[in-house]
Amino acid sequence: MAAPAQPPVPLVAIIGRANVGKSTLFNALTRSTQALVADVPGVTRDRHFGRVSWQGHAFLLVDTGGLVGGEDELGRLVQRQAKAAVAEADAVLLVMDGKTGPHPGDEEVVEYLRTTGKPVFLVVNKIDHAGREESLAEFYRFGLSPLYPVSAAHKLGLERLLEAVVHSLPLPAELPPEAAGIRVAVVGRPNVGKSSFINRVLGEERLIVSDTPGTTRDVIDTPLSFQGRDYVLIDTAGLRRPSHVAPGLEKYMVLKAMRALERCDVALLLLDAREGLTGQDLRIARLISEEYRGCVVGVNKWDLVPSEHREAALARVREGLDFLAYAPVVPLSVVTGHNVARIFRLIENIHEQMGRRVGTGELNQILKGITERVRPPLFRYRPVKFYYLTQPETHPPTFVAFVNHPEGVSEGYRRFLVKELRRALDLTLTPVRLFLKKRERRASAGKPGAGRSR
């Protein structure tokens, strides 16, 4: 059974000029040594997305990059960076430099943010000693009170800021009764056919659409039945209109995909067969891999590819997505309906494999066979020993191997173990997680330090 959907996590955007310390603040809030935060699993830092937790509240934080004020740049500010970030955000952190003071054009930025109706927190950074607090007076002219003086580099003033931010965020909305079924997030670049795919399947005679579609903020959920199986299609509404996506805003499209992936069981990543695998496709594919979601890669508009080029086109996609090797690559055409039904059969197979649970006895027989066939590497001239293997979770299948020296297991051998587990357990269509945990040798009774093994 699929895990229950979660309400959307609130979003907070960091806005500000270059060199005011936005990235330092981002790092301080998302990687605090006081354990104020927990990173989004698998989300790499270069996307500038992170999850912040504070006193039982959580929100996504987005670093928008440097902005330039003034009349000549205000249009770019509004249209490219601030408009995209603020439109998605529940609150905004406007960061200014406490050393250099306000700059010309900052008033226009503040006025724009005020018109959005979103909570705006004026964060005056680089206030790292008492003498600099005198410079705060000139920031009151913007009418954003109270001010939040911080030193992101020294992690000063963050608690007060976080407390104010989390109290401004909307309470989790009460979700409508959730439709049963496999939740499928339809993701991809603009104009690859996401909405056309959904419209196509909703028009099939074998599909029965629920009268009560669920909606959450910026995604649209559509329950349906196909050949006796229930599904919920999660369409990311914000990815539908490519004309509204300015250059340089790809990361906001990835953010929308990320929010949809948080709620899905299986992702359908659509590509354009004519354009092949692009950098944006790779970003979304890596996010799917890092979030350990099941996936089908649909190469749409297949009817527009000349027959003599098709085999090479599929080979290039598979080669480019080698890190997502468990995801089947399916040529399809939304226009003609080619392979649309096959997509649903694959999704069902993937979901079944993701929920598969294996007994510890069987796992240990398999582990023994693998490690006897290919011995683990030596660590400090001593053999690495695998004691036993368990499966604590499904969706995706997650295994924990207890080892005497986890640090001695190379990444290559760990990948080999995952590959062999996939083969032995017939988990070829699902991501698999493998954790290595140290099993301490039990101390002798009566000796100093004797105790239970971890």
Secondary structure as a PSIPRED ss2 file (coil, helix, strand):
# PSIPRED VFORMAT (PSIPRED V4.0)

   1 M C   1.000  0.000  0.000
   2 A C   1.000  0.000  0.000
   3 A C   1.000  0.000  0.000
   4 P C   1.000  0.000  0.000
   5 A C   1.000  0.000  0.000
   6 Q C   1.000  0.000  0.000
   7 P C   1.000  0.000  0.000
   8 P C   1.000  0.000  0.000
   9 V C   1.000  0.000  0.000
  10 P C   1.000  0.000  0.000
  11 L E   0.000  0.000  1.000
  12 V E   0.000  0.000  1.000
  13 A E   0.000  0.000  1.000
  14 I E   0.000  0.000  1.000
  15 I E   0.000  0.000  1.000
  16 G E   0.000  0.000  1.000
  17 R E   0.000  0.000  1.000
  18 A C   1.000  0.000  0.000
  19 N C   1.000  0.000  0.000
  20 V C   1.000  0.000  0.000
  21 G C   1.000  0.000  0.000
  22 K H   0.000  1.000  0.000
  23 S H   0.000  1.000  0.000
  24 T H   0.000  1.000  0.000
  25 L H   0.000  1.000  0.000
  26 F H   0.000  1.000  0.000
  27 N H   0.000  1.000  0.000
  28 A H   0.000  1.000  0.000
  29 L H   0.000  1.000  0.000
  30 T H   0.000  1.000  0.000
  31 R C   1.000  0.000  0.000
  32 S C   1.000  0.000  0.000
  33 T C   1.000  0.000  0.000
  34 Q C   1.000  0.000  0.000
  35 A C   1.000  0.000  0.000
  36 L C   1.000  0.000  0.000
  37 V E   0.000  0.000  1.000
  38 A C   1.000  0.000  0.000
  39 D C   1.000  0.000  0.000
  40 V C   1.000  0.000  0.000
  41 P C   1.000  0.000  0.000
  42 G C   1.000  0.000  0.000
  43 V C   1.000  0.000  0.000
  44 T C   1.000  0.000  0.000
  45 R H   0.000  1.000  0.000
  46 D H   0.000  1.000  0.000
  47 R H   0.000  1.000  0.000
  48 H C   1.000  0.000  0.000
  49 F E   0.000  0.000  1.000
  50 G E   0.000  0.000  1.000
  51 R E   0.000  0.000  1.000
  52 V E   0.000  0.000  1.000
  53 S E   0.000  0.000  1.000
  54 W E   0.000  0.000  1.000
  55 Q C   1.000  0.000  0.000
  56 G C   1.000  0.000  0.000
  57 H E   0.000  0.000  1.000
  58 A E   0.000  0.000  1.000
  59 F E   0.000  0.000  1.000
  60 L E   0.000  0.000  1.000
  61 L E   0.000  0.000  1.000
  62 V E   0.000  0.000  1.000
  63 D E   0.000  0.000  1.000
  64 T C   1.000  0.000  0.000
  65 G C   1.000  0.000  0.000
  66 G C   1.000  0.000  0.000
  67 L E   0.000  0.000  1.000
  68 V C   1.000  0.000  0.000
  69 G C   1.000  0.000  0.000
  70 G C   1.000  0.000  0.000
  71 E H   0.000  1.000  0.000
  72 D H   0.000  1.000  0.000
  73 E H   0.000  1.000  0.000
  74 L H   0.000  1.000  0.000
  75 G H   0.000  1.000  0.000
  76 R H   0.000  1.000  0.000
  77 L H   0.000  1.000  0.000
  78 V H   0.000  1.000  0.000
  79 Q H   0.000  1.000  0.000
  80 R H   0.000  1.000  0.000
  81 Q H   0.000  1.000  0.000
  82 A H   0.000  1.000  0.000
  83 K H   0.000  1.000  0.000
  84 A H   0.000  1.000  0.000
  85 A H   0.000  1.000  0.000
  86 V H   0.000  1.000  0.000
  87 A H   0.000  1.000  0.000
  88 E H   0.000  1.000  0.000
  89 A C   1.000  0.000  0.000
  90 D C   1.000  0.000  0.000
  91 A E   0.000  0.000  1.000
  92 V E   0.000  0.000  1.000
  93 L E   0.000  0.000  1.000
  94 L E   0.000  0.000  1.000
  95 V E   0.000  0.000  1.000
  96 M E   0.000  0.000  1.000
  97 D E   0.000  0.000  1.000
  98 G C   1.000  0.000  0.000
  99 K C   1.000  0.000  0.000
 100 T C   1.000  0.000  0.000
 101 G C   1.000  0.000  0.000
 102 P C   1.000  0.000  0.000
 103 H C   1.000  0.000  0.000
 104 P C   1.000  0.000  0.000
 105 G C   1.000  0.000  0.000
 106 D H   0.000  1.000  0.000
 107 E H   0.000  1.000  0.000
 108 E H   0.000  1.000  0.000
 109 V H   0.000  1.000  0.000
 110 V H   0.000  1.000  0.000
 111 E H   0.000  1.000  0.000
 112 Y H   0.000  1.000  0.000
 113 L H   0.000  1.000  0.000
 114 R H   0.000  1.000  0.000
 115 T H   0.000  1.000  0.000
 116 T C   1.000  0.000  0.000
 117 G C   1.000  0.000  0.000
 118 K C   1.000  0.000  0.000
 119 P C   1.000  0.000  0.000
 120 V E   0.000  0.000  1.000
 121 F E   0.000  0.000  1.000
 122 L E   0.000  0.000  1.000
 123 V E   0.000  0.000  1.000
 124 V E   0.000  0.000  1.000
 125 N E   0.000  0.000  1.000
 126 K C   1.000  0.000  0.000
 127 I C   1.000  0.000  0.000
 128 D C   1.000  0.000  0.000
 129 H C   1.000  0.000  0.000
 130 A H   0.000  1.000  0.000
 131 G H   0.000  1.000  0.000
 132 R H   0.000  1.000  0.000
 133 E H   0.000  1.000  0.000
 134 E H   0.000  1.000  0.000
 135 S H   0.000  1.000  0.000
 136 L H   0.000  1.000  0.000
 137 A H   0.000  1.000  0.000
 138 E H   0.000  1.000  0.000
 139 F H   0.000  1.000  0.000
 140 Y H   0.000  1.000  0.000
 141 R H   0.000  1.000  0.000
 142 F H   0.000  1.000  0.000
 143 G C   1.000  0.000  0.000
 144 L C   1.000  0.000  0.000
 145 S C   1.000  0.000  0.000
 146 P C   1.000  0.000  0.000
 147 L C   1.000  0.000  0.000
 148 Y E   0.000  0.000  1.000
 149 P E   0.000  0.000  1.000
 150 V C   1.000  0.000  0.000
 151 S E   0.000  0.000  1.000
 152 A C   1.000  0.000  0.000
 153 A C   1.000  0.000  0.000
 154 H C   1.000  0.000  0.000
 155 K C   1.000  0.000  0.000
 156 L E   0.000  0.000  1.000
 157 G C   1.000  0.000  0.000
 158 L H   0.000  1.000  0.000
 159 E H   0.000  1.000  0.000
 160 R H   0.000  1.000  0.000
 161 L H   0.000  1.000  0.000
 162 L H   0.000  1.000  0.000
 163 E H   0.000  1.000  0.000
 164 A H   0.000  1.000  0.000
 165 V H   0.000  1.000  0.000
 166 V H   0.000  1.000  0.000
 167 H H   0.000  1.000  0.000
 168 S H   0.000  1.000  0.000
 169 L C   1.000  0.000  0.000
 170 P C   1.000  0.000  0.000
 171 L C   1.000  0.000  0.000
 172 P C   1.000  0.000  0.000
 173 A C   1.000  0.000  0.000
 174 E C   1.000  0.000  0.000
 175 L C   1.000  0.000  0.000
 176 P C   1.000  0.000  0.000
 177 P C   1.000  0.000  0.000
 178 E C   1.000  0.000  0.000
 179 A C   1.000  0.000  0.000
 180 A C   1.000  0.000  0.000
 181 G C   1.000  0.000  0.000
 182 I E   0.000  0.000  1.000
 183 R E   0.000  0.000  1.000
 184 V E   0.000  0.000  1.000
 185 A E   0.000  0.000  1.000
 186 V E   0.000  0.000  1.000
 187 V E   0.000  0.000  1.000
 188 G E   0.000  0.000  1.000
 189 R C   1.000  0.000  0.000
 190 P C   1.000  0.000  0.000
 191 N C   1.000  0.000  0.000
 192 V C   1.000  0.000  0.000
 193 G C   1.000  0.000  0.000
 194 K H   0.000  1.000  0.000
 195 S H   0.000  1.000  0.000
 196 S H   0.000  1.000  0.000
 197 F H   0.000  1.000  0.000
 198 I H   0.000  1.000  0.000
 199 N H   0.000  1.000  0.000
 200 R H   0.000  1.000  0.000
 201 V H   0.000  1.000  0.000
 202 L H   0.000  1.000  0.000
 203 G H   0.000  1.000  0.000
 204 E C   1.000  0.000  0.000
 205 E C   1.000  0.000  0.000
 206 R C   1.000  0.000  0.000
 207 L E   0.000  0.000  1.000
 208 I E   0.000  0.000  1.000
 209 V E   0.000  0.000  1.000
 210 S C   1.000  0.000  0.000
 211 D C   1.000  0.000  0.000
 212 T C   1.000  0.000  0.000
 213 P C   1.000  0.000  0.000
 214 G C   1.000  0.000  0.000
 215 T E   0.000  0.000  1.000
 216 T E   0.000  0.000  1.000
 217 R C   1.000  0.000  0.000
 218 D C   1.000  0.000  0.000
 219 V E   0.000  0.000  1.000
 220 I E   0.000  0.000  1.000
 221 D E   0.000  0.000  1.000
 222 T E   0.000  0.000  1.000
 223 P E   0.000  0.000  1.000
 224 L E   0.000  0.000  1.000
 225 S E   0.000  0.000  1.000
 226 F E   0.000  0.000  1.000
 227 Q C   1.000  0.000  0.000
 228 G C   1.000  0.000  0.000
 229 R E   0.000  0.000  1.000
 230 D E   0.000  0.000  1.000
 231 Y E   0.000  0.000  1.000
 232 V E   0.000  0.000  1.000
 233 L E   0.000  0.000  1.000
 234 I E   0.000  0.000  1.000
 235 D E   0.000  0.000  1.000
 236 T E   0.000  0.000  1.000
 237 A H   0.000  1.000  0.000
 238 G H   0.000  1.000  0.000
 239 L H   0.000  1.000  0.000
 240 R C   1.000  0.000  0.000
 241 R C   1.000  0.000  0.000
 242 P H   0.000  1.000  0.000
 243 S H   0.000  1.000  0.000
 244 H H   0.000  1.000  0.000
 245 V C   1.000  0.000  0.000
 246 A C   1.000  0.000  0.000
 247 P C   1.000  0.000  0.000
 248 G C   1.000  0.000  0.000
 249 L C   1.000  0.000  0.000
 250 E H   0.000  1.000  0.000
 251 K H   0.000  1.000  0.000
 252 Y H   0.000  1.000  0.000
 253 M H   0.000  1.000  0.000
 254 V H   0.000  1.000  0.000
 255 L H   0.000  1.000  0.000
 256 K H   0.000  1.000  0.000
 257 A H   0.000  1.000  0.000
 258 M H   0.000  1.000  0.000
 259 R H   0.000  1.000  0.000
 260 A H   0.000  1.000  0.000
 261 L H   0.000  1.000  0.000
 262 E C   1.000  0.000  0.000
 263 R C   1.000  0.000  0.000
 264 C C   1.000  0.000  0.000
 265 D C   1.000  0.000  0.000
 266 V E   0.000  0.000  1.000
 267 A E   0.000  0.000  1.000
 268 L E   0.000  0.000  1.000
 269 L E   0.000  0.000  1.000
 270 L E   0.000  0.000  1.000
 271 L E   0.000  0.000  1.000
 272 D E   0.000  0.000  1.000
 273 A C   1.000  0.000  0.000
 274 R C   1.000  0.000  0.000
 275 E C   1.000  0.000  0.000
 276 G C   1.000  0.000  0.000
 277 L C   1.000  0.000  0.000
 278 T C   1.000  0.000  0.000
 279 G H   0.000  1.000  0.000
 280 Q H   0.000  1.000  0.000
 281 D H   0.000  1.000  0.000
 282 L H   0.000  1.000  0.000
 283 R H   0.000  1.000  0.000
 284 I H   0.000  1.000  0.000
 285 A H   0.000  1.000  0.000
 286 R H   0.000  1.000  0.000
 287 L H   0.000  1.000  0.000
 288 I H   0.000  1.000  0.000
 289 S H   0.000  1.000  0.000
 290 E H   0.000  1.000  0.000
 291 E C   1.000  0.000  0.000
 292 Y C   1.000  0.000  0.000
 293 R C   1.000  0.000  0.000
 294 G E   0.000  0.000  1.000
 295 C E   0.000  0.000  1.000
 296 V E   0.000  0.000  1.000
 297 V E   0.000  0.000  1.000
 298 G E   0.000  0.000  1.000
 299 V E   0.000  0.000  1.000
 300 N E   0.000  0.000  1.000
 301 K C   1.000  0.000  0.000
 302 W H   0.000  1.000  0.000
 303 D H   0.000  1.000  0.000
 304 L H   0.000  1.000  0.000
 305 V C   1.000  0.000  0.000
 306 P C   1.000  0.000  0.000
 307 S H   0.000  1.000  0.000
 308 E H   0.000  1.000  0.000
 309 H H   0.000  1.000  0.000
 310 R H   0.000  1.000  0.000
 311 E H   0.000  1.000  0.000
 312 A H   0.000  1.000  0.000
 313 A H   0.000  1.000  0.000
 314 L H   0.000  1.000  0.000
 315 A H   0.000  1.000  0.000
 316 R H   0.000  1.000  0.000
 317 V H   0.000  1.000  0.000
 318 R H   0.000  1.000  0.000
 319 E H   0.000  1.000  0.000
 320 G H   0.000  1.000  0.000
 321 L C   1.000  0.000  0.000
 322 D H   0.000  1.000  0.000
 323 F H   0.000  1.000  0.000
 324 L H   0.000  1.000  0.000
 325 A C   1.000  0.000  0.000
 326 Y C   1.000  0.000  0.000
 327 A C   1.000  0.000  0.000
 328 P C   1.000  0.000  0.000
 329 V E   0.000  0.000  1.000
 330 V E   0.000  0.000  1.000
 331 P E   0.000  0.000  1.000
 332 L C   1.000  0.000  0.000
 333 S E   0.000  0.000  1.000
 334 V C   1.000  0.000  0.000
 335 V C   1.000  0.000  0.000
 336 T C   1.000  0.000  0.000
 337 G C   1.000  0.000  0.000
 338 H E   0.000  0.000  1.000
 339 N C   1.000  0.000  0.000
 340 V H   0.000  1.000  0.000
 341 A H   0.000  1.000  0.000
 342 R H   0.000  1.000  0.000
 343 I H   0.000  1.000  0.000
 344 F H   0.000  1.000  0.000
 345 R H   0.000  1.000  0.000
 346 L H   0.000  1.000  0.000
 347 I H   0.000  1.000  0.000
 348 E H   0.000  1.000  0.000
 349 N H   0.000  1.000  0.000
 350 I H   0.000  1.000  0.000
 351 H H   0.000  1.000  0.000
 352 E H   0.000  1.000  0.000
 353 Q H   0.000  1.000  0.000
 354 M H   0.000  1.000  0.000
 355 G C   1.000  0.000  0.000
 356 R C   1.000  0.000  0.000
 357 R C   1.000  0.000  0.000
 358 V C   1.000  0.000  0.000
 359 G C   1.000  0.000  0.000
 360 T H   0.000  1.000  0.000
 361 G H   0.000  1.000  0.000
 362 E H   0.000  1.000  0.000
 363 L H   0.000  1.000  0.000
 364 N H   0.000  1.000  0.000
 365 Q H   0.000  1.000  0.000
 366 I H   0.000  1.000  0.000
 367 L H   0.000  1.000  0.000
 368 K H   0.000  1.000  0.000
 369 G H   0.000  1.000  0.000
 370 I H   0.000  1.000  0.000
 371 T H   0.000  1.000  0.000
 372 E H   0.000  1.000  0.000
 373 R H   0.000  1.000  0.000
 374 V C   1.000  0.000  0.000
 375 R C   1.000  0.000  0.000
 376 P C   1.000  0.000  0.000
 377 P C   1.000  0.000  0.000
 378 L E   0.000  0.000  1.000
 379 F E   0.000  0.000  1.000
 380 R C   1.000  0.000  0.000
 381 Y C   1.000  0.000  0.000
 382 R E   0.000  0.000  1.000
 383 P E   0.000  0.000  1.000
 384 V C   1.000  0.000  0.000
 385 K C   1.000  0.000  0.000
 386 F E   0.000  0.000  1.000
 387 Y E   0.000  0.000  1.000
 388 Y E   0.000  0.000  1.000
 389 L E   0.000  0.000  1.000
 390 T E   0.000  0.000  1.000
 391 Q E   0.000  0.000  1.000
 392 P E   0.000  0.000  1.000
 393 E E   0.000  0.000  1.000
 394 T C   1.000  0.000  0.000
 395 H C   1.000  0.000  0.000
 396 P C   1.000  0.000  0.000
 397 P C   1.000  0.000  0.000
 398 T E   0.000  0.000  1.000
 399 F E   0.000  0.000  1.000
 400 V E   0.000  0.000  1.000
 401 A E   0.000  0.000  1.000
 402 F E   0.000  0.000  1.000
 403 V E   0.000  0.000  1.000
 404 N C   1.000  0.000  0.000
 405 H C   1.000  0.000  0.000
 406 P H   0.000  1.000  0.000
 407 E H   0.000  1.000  0.000
 408 G H   0.000  1.000  0.000
 409 V C   1.000  0.000  0.000
 410 S C   1.000  0.000  0.000
 411 E H   0.000  1.000  0.000
 412 G H   0.000  1.000  0.000
 413 Y H   0.000  1.000  0.000
 414 R H   0.000  1.000  0.000
 415 R H   0.000  1.000  0.000
 416 F H   0.000  1.000  0.000
 417 L H   0.000  1.000  0.000
 418 V H   0.000  1.000  0.000
 419 K H   0.000  1.000  0.000
 420 E H   0.000  1.000  0.000
 421 L H   0.000  1.000  0.000
 422 R H   0.000  1.000  0.000
 423 R H   0.000  1.000  0.000
 424 A H   0.000  1.000  0.000
 425 L H   0.000  1.000  0.000
 426 D C   1.000  0.000  0.000
 427 L C   1.000  0.000  0.000
 428 T C   1.000  0.000  0.000
 429 L C   1.000  0.000  0.000
 430 T C   1.000  0.000  0.000
 431 P C   1.000  0.000  0.000
 432 V C   1.000  0.000  0.000
 433 R E   0.000  0.000  1.000
 434 L E   0.000  0.000  1.000
 435 F E   0.000  0.000  1.000
 436 L E   0.000  0.000  1.000
 437 K E   0.000  0.000  1.000
 438 K E   0.000  0.000  1.000
 439 R C   1.000  0.000  0.000
 440 E C   1.000  0.000  0.000
 441 R C   1.000  0.000  0.000
 442 R C   1.000  0.000  0.000
 443 A C   1.000  0.000  0.000
 444 S C   1.000  0.000  0.000
 445 A C   1.000  0.000  0.000
 446 G C   1.000  0.000  0.000
 447 K C   1.000  0.000  0.000
 448 P C   1.000  0.000  0.000
 449 G C   1.000  0.000  0.000
 450 A C   1.000  0.000  0.000
 451 G C   1.000  0.000  0.000
 452 R C   1.000  0.000  0.000
 453 S C   1.000  0.000  0.000
 454 R C   1.000  0.000  0.000
